[in-house]
Amino acid sequence: MILTSDTIMPLIGGTVSIVWSSPNYIGLGPDEMLTVWRTVKNIDFEWLYGGWYTVPVIKDAKPNILKSLPRITKIMTEKRGHPIFLETA
């Protein structure tokens, strides 16, 4: 289990949002998401709890996070040339 406060924000449907400031909707950039990816892949956990009472709890969280980060990066960069796409779990 990990409690991420507002950095890795659990969303409905098992996906996540990666933000620097959730109340202000300020997201992390692709390079910071790569750092999150590399950190998360080395931690064994199944459950993700956010820091707000309105967010869902996610089971099987690690694979969902690792799937979400490249998807968010692709949307932000509009290309697949970022190093996050070379990472494997």
Backbone atoms as SQL, in Angstrom:
CREATE TABLE atoms (id INTEGER PRIMARY KEY, chain TEXT, resi INTEGER, resn TEXT, atom TEXT, x REAL, y REAL, z REAL);
INSERT INTO atoms VALUES
  (1, 'A', 1, 'MET', 'N', 0.844, -1.163, 0.000),
  (2, 'A', 1, 'MET', 'CA', 0.000, 0.000, 0.000),
  (3, 'A', 1, 'MET', 'C', 0.895, 1.233, 0.000),
  (4, 'A', 2, 'ILE', 'N', 0.508, 2.227, -0.796),
  (5, 'A', 2, 'ILE', 'CA', 1.180, 3.522, -0.722),
  (6, 'A', 2, 'ILE', 'C', 0.121, 4.615, -0.565),
  (7, 'A', 3, 'LEU', 'N', 0.485, 5.639, 0.181),
  (8, 'A', 3, 'LEU', 'CA', -0.342, 6.820, 0.348),
  (9, 'A', 3, 'LEU', 'C', 0.398, 7.950, -0.335),
  (10, 'A', 4, 'THR', 'N', -0.158, 8.446, -1.415),
  (11, 'A', 4, 'THR', 'CA', 0.581, 9.366, -2.264),
  (12, 'A', 4, 'THR', 'C', 0.247, 10.832, -2.059),
  (13, 'A', 5, 'SER', 'N', -0.665, 11.115, -1.171),
  (14, 'A', 5, 'SER', 'CA', -1.125, 12.485, -0.975),
  (15, 'A', 5, 'SER', 'C', -1.648, 13.007, -2.301),
  (16, 'A', 6, 'ASP', 'N', -1.037, 14.062, -2.855),
  (17, 'A', 6, 'ASP', 'CA', -1.580, 14.578, -4.111),
  (18, 'A', 6, 'ASP', 'C', -0.593, 14.509, -5.274),
  (19, 'A', 7, 'THR', 'N', 0.487, 13.743, -5.163),
  (20, 'A', 7, 'THR', 'CA', 1.399, 13.607, -6.293),
  (21, 'A', 7, 'THR', 'C', 0.847, 12.622, -7.321),
  (22, 'A', 8, 'ILE', 'N', 0.543, 11.416, -6.882),
  (23, 'A', 8, 'ILE', 'CA', -0.090, 10.427, -7.754),
  (24, 'A', 8, 'ILE', 'C', -1.546, 10.362, -7.303),
  (25, 'A', 9, 'MET', 'N', -2.404, 11.026, -8.036),
  (26, 'A', 9, 'MET', 'CA', -3.806, 11.150, -7.643),
  (27, 'A', 9, 'MET', 'C', -4.636, 10.039, -8.276),
  (28, 'A', 10, 'PRO', 'N', -5.221, 9.147, -7.455),
  (29, 'A', 10, 'PRO', 'CA', -6.086, 8.105, -8.004),
  (30, 'A', 10, 'PRO', 'C', -7.335, 8.713, -8.635),
  (31, 'A', 11, 'LEU', 'N', -7.724, 8.171, -9.782),
  (32, 'A', 11, 'LEU', 'CA', -8.920, 8.633, -10.474),
  (33, 'A', 11, 'LEU', 'C', -9.892, 7.481, -10.653),
  (34, 'A', 12, 'ILE', 'N', -11.134, 7.797, -10.884),
  (35, 'A', 12, 'ILE', 'CA', -12.140, 6.775, -11.142),
  (36, 'A', 12, 'ILE', 'C', -11.739, 5.998, -12.386),
  (37, 'A', 13, 'GLY', 'N', -11.884, 4.688, -12.337),
  (38, 'A', 13, 'GLY', 'CA', -11.526, 3.839, -13.463),
  (39, 'A', 13, 'GLY', 'C', -10.147, 3.224, -13.336),
  (40, 'A', 14, 'GLY', 'N', -9.450, 3.507, -12.227),
  (41, 'A', 14, 'GLY', 'CA', -8.153, 2.894, -11.989),
  (42, 'A', 14, 'GLY', 'C', -6.983, 3.625, -12.591),
  (43, 'A', 15, 'THR', 'N', -7.198, 4.771, -13.217),
  (44, 'A', 15, 'THR', 'CA', -6.087, 5.534, -13.764),
  (45, 'A', 15, 'THR', 'C', -5.604, 6.528, -12.716),
  (46, 'A', 16, 'VAL', 'N', -4.560, 7.261, -13.051),
  (47, 'A', 16, 'VAL', 'CA', -4.015, 8.252, -12.126),
  (48, 'A', 16, 'VAL', 'C', -3.712, 9.545, -12.856),
  (49, 'A', 17, 'SER', 'N', -3.590, 10.593, -12.096),
  (50, 'A', 17, 'SER', 'CA', -3.106, 11.871, -12.577),
  (51, 'A', 17, 'SER', 'C', -1.848, 12.184, -11.777),
  (52, 'A', 18, 'ILE', 'N', -0.852, 12.726, -12.430),
  (53, 'A', 18, 'ILE', 'CA', 0.412, 13.048, -11.774),
  (54, 'A', 18, 'ILE', 'C', 0.511, 14.567, -11.681),
  (55, 'A', 19, 'VAL', 'N', 0.464, 15.076, -10.458),
  (56, 'A', 19, 'VAL', 'CA', 0.408, 16.523, -10.289),
  (57, 'A', 19, 'VAL', 'C', 1.403, 17.001, -9.236),
  (58, 'A', 20, 'TRP', 'N', 1.806, 18.236, -9.382),
  (59, 'A', 20, 'TRP', 'CA', 2.654, 18.889, -8.396),
  (60, 'A', 20, 'TRP', 'C', 1.782, 19.543, -7.336),
  (61, 'A', 21, 'SER', 'N', 0.631, 20.066, -7.754),
  (62, 'A', 21, 'SER', 'CA', -0.310, 20.693, -6.827),
  (63, 'A', 21, 'SER', 'C', -1.727, 20.364, -7.267),
  (64, 'A', 22, 'SER', 'N', -2.327, 19.412, -6.596),
  (65, 'A', 22, 'SER', 'CA', -3.675, 18.989, -6.957),
  (66, 'A', 22, 'SER', 'C', -4.713, 20.093, -6.800),
  (67, 'A', 23, 'PRO', 'N', -4.724, 20.826, -5.692),
  (68, 'A', 23, 'PRO', 'CA', -5.760, 21.867, -5.560),
  (69, 'A', 23, 'PRO', 'C', -5.675, 22.936, -6.649),
  (70, 'A', 24, 'ASN', 'N', -4.478, 23.157, -7.167),
  (71, 'A', 24, 'ASN', 'CA', -4.281, 24.186, -8.193),
  (72, 'A', 24, 'ASN', 'C', -4.197, 23.598, -9.606),
  (73, 'A', 25, 'TYR', 'N', -4.331, 22.276, -9.726),
  (74, 'A', 25, 'TYR', 'CA', -4.297, 21.586, -11.029),
  (75, 'A', 25, 'TYR', 'C', -3.002, 21.868, -11.797),
  (76, 'A', 26, 'ILE', 'N', -1.883, 21.811, -11.095),
  (77, 'A', 26, 'ILE', 'CA', -0.576, 22.006, -11.727),
  (78, 'A', 26, 'ILE', 'C', 0.066, 20.635, -11.879),
  (79, 'A', 27, 'GLY', 'N', 0.211, 20.186, -13.095),
  (80, 'A', 27, 'GLY', 'CA', 0.752, 18.860, -13.362),
  (81, 'A', 27, 'GLY', 'C', 2.265, 18.828, -13.431),
  (82, 'A', 28, 'LEU', 'N', 2.808, 17.620, -13.313),
  (83, 'A', 28, 'LEU', 'CA', 4.241, 17.417, -13.507),
  (84, 'A', 28, 'LEU', 'C', 4.526, 17.274, -14.997),
  (85, 'A', 29, 'GLY', 'N', 5.732, 17.625, -15.390),
  (86, 'A', 29, 'GLY', 'CA', 6.143, 17.483, -16.780),
  (87, 'A', 29, 'GLY', 'C', 6.631, 16.072, -17.068),
  (88, 'A', 30, 'PRO', 'N', 6.901, 15.765, -18.334),
  (89, 'A', 30, 'PRO', 'CA', 7.331, 14.425, -18.727),
  (90, 'A', 30, 'PRO', 'C', 8.591, 13.936, -18.024),
  (91, 'A', 31, 'ASP', 'N', 9.565, 14.796, -17.806),
  (92, 'A', 31, 'ASP', 'CA', 10.797, 14.355, -17.146),
  (93, 'A', 31, 'ASP', 'C', 10.545, 13.974, -15.689),
  (94, 'A', 32, 'GLU', 'N', 9.690, 14.720, -15.017),
  (95, 'A', 32, 'GLU', 'CA', 9.345, 14.379, -13.640),
  (96, 'A', 32, 'GLU', 'C', 8.532, 13.090, -13.587),
  (97, 'A', 33, 'MET', 'N', 7.682, 12.860, -14.599),
  (98, 'A', 33, 'MET', 'CA', 6.917, 11.612, -14.643),
  (99, 'A', 33, 'MET', 'C', 7.828, 10.412, -14.830),
  (100, 'A', 34, 'LEU', 'N', 8.907, 10.584, -15.571),
  (101, 'A', 34, 'LEU', 'CA', 9.886, 9.509, -15.719),
  (102, 'A', 34, 'LEU', 'C', 10.509, 9.180, -14.360),
  (103, 'A', 35, 'THR', 'N', 10.803, 10.195, -13.570),
  (104, 'A', 35, 'THR', 'CA', 11.329, 9.965, -12.220),
  (105, 'A', 35, 'THR', 'C', 10.317, 9.214, -11.368),
  (106, 'A', 36, 'VAL', 'N', 9.054, 9.591, -11.444),
  (107, 'A', 36, 'VAL', 'CA', 8.004, 8.870, -10.705),
  (108, 'A', 36, 'VAL', 'C', 7.941, 7.427, -11.182),
  (109, 'A', 37, 'TRP', 'N', 7.985, 7.199, -12.489),
  (110, 'A', 37, 'TRP', 'CA', 7.925, 5.846, -13.063),
  (111, 'A', 37, 'TRP', 'C', 9.064, 4.989, -12.507),
  (112, 'A', 38, 'ARG', 'N', 10.272, 5.530, -12.548),
  (113, 'A', 38, 'ARG', 'CA', 11.436, 4.765, -12.081),
  (114, 'A', 38, 'ARG', 'C', 11.371, 4.488, -10.581),
  (115, 'A', 39, 'THR', 'N', 10.771, 5.369, -9.829),
  (116, 'A', 39, 'THR', 'CA', 10.618, 5.163, -8.388),
  (117, 'A', 39, 'THR', 'C', 9.547, 4.123, -8.095),
  (118, 'A', 40, 'VAL', 'N', 8.406, 4.253, -8.727),
  (119, 'A', 40, 'VAL', 'CA', 7.272, 3.361, -8.475),
  (120, 'A', 40, 'VAL', 'C', 7.581, 1.928, -8.888),
  (121, 'A', 41, 'LYS', 'N', 8.317, 1.741, -9.986),
  (122, 'A', 41, 'LYS', 'CA', 8.569, 0.379, -10.466),
  (123, 'A', 41, 'LYS', 'C', 9.388, -0.444, -9.470),
  (124, 'A', 42, 'ASN', 'N', 10.099, 0.216, -8.559),
  (125, 'A', 42, 'ASN', 'CA', 10.932, -0.486, -7.581),
  (126, 'A', 42, 'ASN', 'C', 10.249, -0.707, -6.234),
  (127, 'A', 43, 'ILE', 'N', 8.998, -0.320, -6.121),
  (128, 'A', 43, 'ILE', 'CA', 8.254, -0.477, -4.870),
  (129, 'A', 43, 'ILE', 'C', 7.185, -1.545, -5.078),
  (130, 'A', 44, 'ASP', 'N', 7.101, -2.498, -4.148),
  (131, 'A', 44, 'ASP', 'CA', 6.058, -3.515, -4.211),
  (132, 'A', 44, 'ASP', 'C', 4.834, -3.031, -3.432),
  (133, 'A', 45, 'PHE', 'N', 3.721, -2.893, -4.128),
  (134, 'A', 45, 'PHE', 'CA', 2.470, -2.490, -3.493),
  (135, 'A', 45, 'PHE', 'C', 1.313, -2.889, -4.390),
  (136, 'A', 46, 'GLU', 'N', 0.133, -2.954, -3.809),
  (137, 'A', 46, 'GLU', 'CA', -1.065, -3.315, -4.564),
  (138, 'A', 46, 'GLU', 'C', -2.121, -2.216, -4.505),
  (139, 'A', 47, 'TRP', 'N', -2.184, -1.497, -3.408),
  (140, 'A', 47, 'TRP', 'CA', -3.232, -0.503, -3.192),
  (141, 'A', 47, 'TRP', 'C', -2.662, 0.908, -3.250),
  (142, 'A', 48, 'LEU', 'N', -3.455, 1.839, -3.792),
  (143, 'A', 48, 'LEU', 'CA', -3.091, 3.248, -3.850),
  (144, 'A', 48, 'LEU', 'C', -4.186, 4.063, -3.164),
  (145, 'A', 49, 'TYR', 'N', -3.770, 4.861, -2.198),
  (146, 'A', 49, 'TYR', 'CA', -4.682, 5.748, -1.480),
  (147, 'A', 49, 'TYR', 'C', -4.237, 7.183, -1.740),
  (148, 'A', 50, 'GLY', 'N', -5.161, 8.024, -2.161),
  (149, 'A', 50, 'GLY', 'CA', -4.850, 9.429, -2.351),
  (150, 'A', 50, 'GLY', 'C', -4.980, 10.194, -1.050),
  (151, 'A', 51, 'GLY', 'N', -4.634, 11.450, -1.082),
  (152, 'A', 51, 'GLY', 'CA', -4.659, 12.260, 0.129),
  (153, 'A', 51, 'GLY', 'C', -5.942, 13.027, 0.352),
  (154, 'A', 52, 'TRP', 'N', -6.948, 12.797, -0.450),
  (155, 'A', 52, 'TRP', 'CA', -8.201, 13.533, -0.340),
  (156, 'A', 52, 'TRP', 'C', -9.342, 12.552, -0.132),
  (157, 'A', 53, 'TYR', 'N', -10.350, 12.950, 0.573),
  (158, 'A', 53, 'TYR', 'CA', -11.461, 12.053, 0.872),
  (159, 'A', 53, 'TYR', 'C', -12.365, 11.803, -0.334),
  (160, 'A', 54, 'THR', 'N', -12.248, 12.581, -1.386),
  (161, 'A', 54, 'THR', 'CA', -13.121, 12.424, -2.552),
  (162, 'A', 54, 'THR', 'C', -12.532, 11.536, -3.642),
  (163, 'A', 55, 'VAL', 'N', -11.302, 11.064, -3.463),
  (164, 'A', 55, 'VAL', 'CA', -10.672, 10.253, -4.514),
  (165, 'A', 55, 'VAL', 'C', -10.852, 8.769, -4.214),
  (166, 'A', 56, 'PRO', 'N', -10.884, 7.946, -5.261),
  (167, 'A', 56, 'PRO', 'CA', -11.062, 6.511, -5.036),
  (168, 'A', 56, 'PRO', 'C', -9.783, 5.847, -4.533),
  (169, 'A', 57, 'VAL', 'N', -9.947, 4.650, -4.009),
  (170, 'A', 57, 'VAL', 'CA', -8.824, 3.778, -3.667),
  (171, 'A', 57, 'VAL', 'C', -8.665, 2.827, -4.838),
  (172, 'A', 58, 'ILE', 'N', -7.433, 2.585, -5.276),
  (173, 'A', 58, 'ILE', 'CA', -7.202, 1.740, -6.448),
  (174, 'A', 58, 'ILE', 'C', -6.497, 0.459, -6.035),
  (175, 'A', 59, 'LYS', 'N', -7.074, -0.678, -6.428),
  (176, 'A', 59, 'LYS', 'CA', -6.432, -1.976, -6.260),
  (177, 'A', 59, 'LYS', 'C', -5.654, -2.261, -7.539),
  (178, 'A', 60, 'ASP', 'N', -4.594, -3.087, -7.455),
  (179, 'A', 60, 'ASP', 'CA', -3.697, -3.327, -8.594),
  (180, 'A', 60, 'ASP', 'C', -3.131, -2.003, -9.097),
  (181, 'A', 61, 'ALA', 'N', -2.749, -1.168, -8.159),
  (182, 'A', 61, 'ALA', 'CA', -2.352, 0.200, -8.471),
  (183, 'A', 61, 'ALA', 'C', -1.056, 0.294, -9.260),
  (184, 'A', 62, 'LYS', 'N', -0.059, -0.514, -8.918),
  (185, 'A', 62, 'LYS', 'CA', 1.240, -0.373, -9.580),
  (186, 'A', 62, 'LYS', 'C', 1.134, -0.526, -11.094),
  (187, 'A', 63, 'PRO', 'N', 0.510, -1.592, -11.629),
  (188, 'A', 63, 'PRO', 'CA', 0.407, -1.675, -13.084),
  (189, 'A', 63, 'PRO', 'C', -0.416, -0.536, -13.689),
  (190, 'A', 64, 'ASN', 'N', -1.411, -0.047, -12.956),
  (191, 'A', 64, 'ASN', 'CA', -2.210, 1.065, -13.469),
  (192, 'A', 64, 'ASN', 'C', -1.396, 2.353, -13.529),
  (193, 'A', 65, 'ILE', 'N', -0.557, 2.582, -12.532),
  (194, 'A', 65, 'ILE', 'CA', 0.298, 3.766, -12.551),
  (195, 'A', 65, 'ILE', 'C', 1.300, 3.668, -13.699),
  (196, 'A', 66, 'LEU', 'N', 1.946, 2.519, -13.817),
  (197, 'A', 66, 'LEU', 'CA', 2.968, 2.354, -14.859),
  (198, 'A', 66, 'LEU', 'C', 2.367, 2.428, -16.259),
  (199, 'A', 67, 'LYS', 'N', 1.101, 2.107, -16.399),
  (200, 'A', 67, 'LYS', 'CA', 0.423, 2.232, -17.693),
  (201, 'A', 67, 'LYS', 'C', 0.013, 3.685, -17.944),
  (202, 'A', 68, 'SER', 'N', -0.375, 4.388, -16.899),
  (203, 'A', 68, 'SER', 'CA', -0.856, 5.761, -17.042),
  (204, 'A', 68, 'SER', 'C', 0.252, 6.746, -17.389),
  (205, 'A', 69, 'LEU', 'N', 1.443, 6.571, -16.800),
  (206, 'A', 69, 'LEU', 'CA', 2.517, 7.554, -16.994),
  (207, 'A', 69, 'LEU', 'C', 2.942, 7.710, -18.455),
  (208, 'A', 70, 'PRO', 'N', 3.200, 6.621, -19.201),
  (209, 'A', 70, 'PRO', 'CA', 3.521, 6.815, -20.621),
  (210, 'A', 70, 'PRO', 'C', 2.357, 7.407, -21.417),
  (211, 'A', 71, 'ARG', 'N', 1.130, 7.048, -21.052),
  (212, 'A', 71, 'ARG', 'CA', -0.036, 7.585, -21.759),
  (213, 'A', 71, 'ARG', 'C', -0.132, 9.099, -21.555),
  (214, 'A', 72, 'ILE', 'N', 0.083, 9.560, -20.327),
  (215, 'A', 72, 'ILE', 'CA', 0.053, 11.002, -20.053),
  (216, 'A', 72, 'ILE', 'C', 1.193, 11.699, -20.799),
  (217, 'A', 73, 'THR', 'N', 2.379, 11.086, -20.776),
  (218, 'A', 73, 'THR', 'CA', 3.533, 11.677, -21.459),
  (219, 'A', 73, 'THR', 'C', 3.273, 11.789, -22.960),
  (220, 'A', 74, 'LYS', 'N', 2.672, 10.773, -23.543),
  (221, 'A', 74, 'LYS', 'CA', 2.368, 10.809, -24.981),
  (222, 'A', 74, 'LYS', 'C', 1.426, 11.959, -25.303),
  (223, 'A', 75, 'ILE', 'N', 0.436, 12.172, -24.465),
  (224, 'A', 75, 'ILE', 'CA', -0.499, 13.275, -24.688),
  (225, 'A', 75, 'ILE', 'C', 0.217, 14.617, -24.562),
  (226, 'A', 76, 'MET', 'N', 1.105, 14.723, -23.575),
  (227, 'A', 76, 'MET', 'CA', 1.807, 15.992, -23.348),
  (228, 'A', 76, 'MET', 'C', 2.828, 16.297, -24.433),
  (229, 'A', 77, 'THR', 'N', 3.535, 15.279, -24.902),
  (230, 'A', 77, 'THR', 'CA', 4.617, 15.521, -25.853),
  (231, 'A', 77, 'THR', 'C', 4.185, 15.324, -27.293),
  (232, 'A', 78, 'GLU', 'N', 3.058, 14.641, -27.504),
  (233, 'A', 78, 'GLU', 'CA', 2.531, 14.319, -28.827),
  (234, 'A', 78, 'GLU', 'C', 3.528, 13.533, -29.678),
  (235, 'A', 79, 'LYS', 'N', 4.424, 12.816, -29.023),
  (236, 'A', 79, 'LYS', 'CA', 5.372, 11.967, -29.739),
  (237, 'A', 79, 'LYS', 'C', 5.822, 10.851, -28.812),
  (238, 'A', 80, 'ARG', 'N', 6.496, 9.884, -29.357),
  (239, 'A', 80, 'ARG', 'CA', 6.947, 8.753, -28.558),
  (240, 'A', 80, 'ARG', 'C', 8.475, 8.762, -28.385),
  (241, 'A', 81, 'GLY', 'N', 9.110, 9.903, -28.480),
  (242, 'A', 81, 'GLY', 'CA', 10.553, 9.973, -28.367),
  (243, 'A', 81, 'GLY', 'C', 11.080, 10.184, -26.956),
  (244, 'A', 82, 'HIS', 'N', 10.221, 10.284, -25.983),
  (245, 'A', 82, 'HIS', 'CA', 10.652, 10.530, -24.607),
  (246, 'A', 82, 'HIS', 'C', 11.210, 9.228, -23.998),
  (247, 'A', 83, 'PRO', 'N', 12.232, 9.314, -23.136),
  (248, 'A', 83, 'PRO', 'CA', 12.828, 8.121, -22.531),
  (249, 'A', 83, 'PRO', 'C', 11.865, 7.236, -21.737),
  (250, 'A', 84, 'ILE', 'N', 10.733, 7.763, -21.304),
  (251, 'A', 84, 'ILE', 'CA', 9.793, 6.952, -20.536),
  (252, 'A', 84, 'ILE', 'C', 9.276, 5.772, -21.375),
  (253, 'A', 85, 'PHE', 'N', 9.272, 5.924, -22.693),
  (254, 'A', 85, 'PHE', 'CA', 8.766, 4.854, -23.557),
  (255, 'A', 85, 'PHE', 'C', 9.755, 3.706, -23.700),
  (256, 'A', 86, 'LEU', 'N', 10.980, 3.888, -23.222),
  (257, 'A', 86, 'LEU', 'CA', 11.978, 2.815, -23.254),
  (258, 'A', 86, 'LEU', 'C', 11.983, 2.008, -21.969),
  (259, 'A', 87, 'GLU', 'N', 11.257, 2.469, -20.959),
  (260, 'A', 87, 'GLU', 'CA', 11.226, 1.802, -19.657),
  (261, 'A', 87, 'GLU', 'C', 10.381, 0.534, -19.707),
  (262, 'A', 88, 'THR', 'N', 10.792, -0.448, -18.903),
  (263, 'A', 88, 'THR', 'CA', 10.017, -1.679, -18.732),
  (264, 'A', 88, 'THR', 'C', 9.877, -1.953, -17.239),
  (265, 'A', 89, 'ALA', 'N', 8.775, -2.580, -16.903),
  (266, 'A', 89, 'ALA', 'CA', 8.493, -2.818, -15.479),
  (267, 'A', 89, 'ALA', 'C', 9.293, -3.934, -14.928);
